[in-house]
C-alpha cells in the first residue's frame, strides 16, 4: 500500500519533507513566516500528531539531529525510557493482538504494561529552548486548527488505521475517536477525522510548557492510570526523565561526510558499518539493479545483522558498542566472510527540514503502534514500546529498569564535497537502516539524483529472508532468487521498506522528495 503521487517543490528559502501534506504544510508555513528549521520541525511534529496519529503522538519518543548554519551538530535523544520499577507479571495489563497487513499478519503487544516513559514532549520543548525562534503558542496553531476542523483521511492513513484496528478499538475512549461511519470499523478514506481533545491539550501545553507533562497534571494522570490499570509507570518516571544530548556519529563515506544518530541507538552505527563494508566489498559494482548489486547488498545486510548480534552479546546492557562495530578488525572479518563465501520489522514517521540559512533539522518519532488506551480527556494515545519485539530482543518483561531504550531510528545529514547538503531519515522499524543505506548508496555510488535515489526499488534481508520490491529486472531477480531459500517478491513499492523523506540544498536551491511508500510530500518556500 502506497501513495504513488510524488510531490516535490523547488524553492530558494528552504524545504521540508514529511509523511503527510498537513504535516509538511505546517512546517512550510513556518519557514515562509521567517522561522528556522527547528521551528518548522516542531510545528510539523505537532501537526503529524493529528494527521499521522498512529505514527506520531505526544505519548511516544524520538530523536532530532541538528546542524546549525555554522556547522555545529547536536543529537537530541528523547526516546522512551524503561520504568524505574517493574511490577510483577501477574499485576500488569499486557496482551497480544494481531495486525493484518493484507499480505501478512504480525503480533504486537499492548496494554498499560507495554507503556514506557514517553520523551517526545520533553525533547521538542528542549529543542525549542535551545534552537527555536518563534513562540511555542504560534507553532502549535496549525495542529490545533487541524485537530478542531478535522482531517480528511487519505488512503495511506486509512490503511494504517485498518491494520492496527484491534489497537485503536481496544478501549472505549480510543474506539470513540477512531470509529468510522461503518459500525465496528475505523475511520475510512475520505472521512473526516477530528481530535478536539488533542487541540485543547496542545493549547494548554504550549502555554504551560513541558512541566505540565512531566511534573504537572498530565504526569500525575498518566501515573495514576498506570497504577490503577496495570502499568509500570509511576510519577517518578516522569519527574526523572531527561533529554540526552550527544555528539552525533560522523564518518566519511566516499566524498561525503555523513552525520547520524550515535550509540546507544543502533541504527546510525549499523548504517556506518554497512556503508564501510559495502565500500570495501562492493566498490566495483557499477550497475544499479544488477545481480552483482543485489547479491552484494543482501550479503552486506546479512553480515550487518550478524555484527549487530555480536555487538549486543558483547554488552550486558544490550546496547551496540560503537567502537566495536567500527573496529577495523571486525570490518575485515566480515569483509573476508563475504569475499570468501561460495556464491550459491514500527509505527514511525520522519520529518526533514533545511532553512534559508542552511540550518538543518532531521526528526524521527515513533509511538510504536500505541498501547490501545487514550489518556482520558487528552486526545492522545501512549506508546507500547515495552511490547515491541524489535526493542526487546531478549524477550518481554526482561528489560532493565530506568534505561534508555535502544532504537533503529537514524535521522541523518550528508555534507557533500561540492557543498551540497542532504537531510534524510526514515520510519520502518528494522527496515530504517536498510532504507537509508540504499538511498545513500544510490546517491553516492550510482550517482542518482535525490528523488530517484529515494524512489528506486529496495530490498531488505533479515533472519534468512529476502524481501524485494517490484521494479528490478525480472531476469536479474530470477538469477538472484536462485541463491536464497526464502524470499518474497513484492508487487509494488510498499511502506514495509520504510519512508525516506528527504530534502537538499544545492547551489542555493532547495528541493527534496517525500517517499511515496509512506505518503510523503516535499514543500519548499
Secondary structure, DSSP 8 states (H G I E B T S, - for coil): ------B---BSSEEEEESSHHHHHHHHHHHHTT--HHHHHHHHHHHHHHHTTTT--TBSEEEEEEE-TT--EEEEEE--B--SS---GGGS--EEEEEE-SS-EEEEEESGGG--B--HHHHHHHHHHHH--S-HHHHTHHHHHHHHH-EE--HHHHHHHHHTHHHHTSSHHHHHHHB-SSTTSB--TT-EE--HHHHHHHHHHHHH-THHHHTSHHHHHHHHHHHHHT----HHHHHT---EEE--EEEEETTEEEEE--TTSSHHHHHHHHHHHHHHHSTT--STTSHHHHHHHHHHHHHHHHHHHHHHHT-TTS---HHHHT-HHHHHHHHHHHHTS------EEEEEEEETT--EEEEEEE-TT--S-B-TTT--BB--GGG-GGG-TT-TT---TT-B-------EEEE-TTS-EEEE---STTHHHHHHHHHHHHHHTT---HHHHHHS--EEEETTEEEE-TTS-HHHHHHHHTT-SEEEE-SS--GGG----EEEEETTEEEEE--GGGT-EEEE-
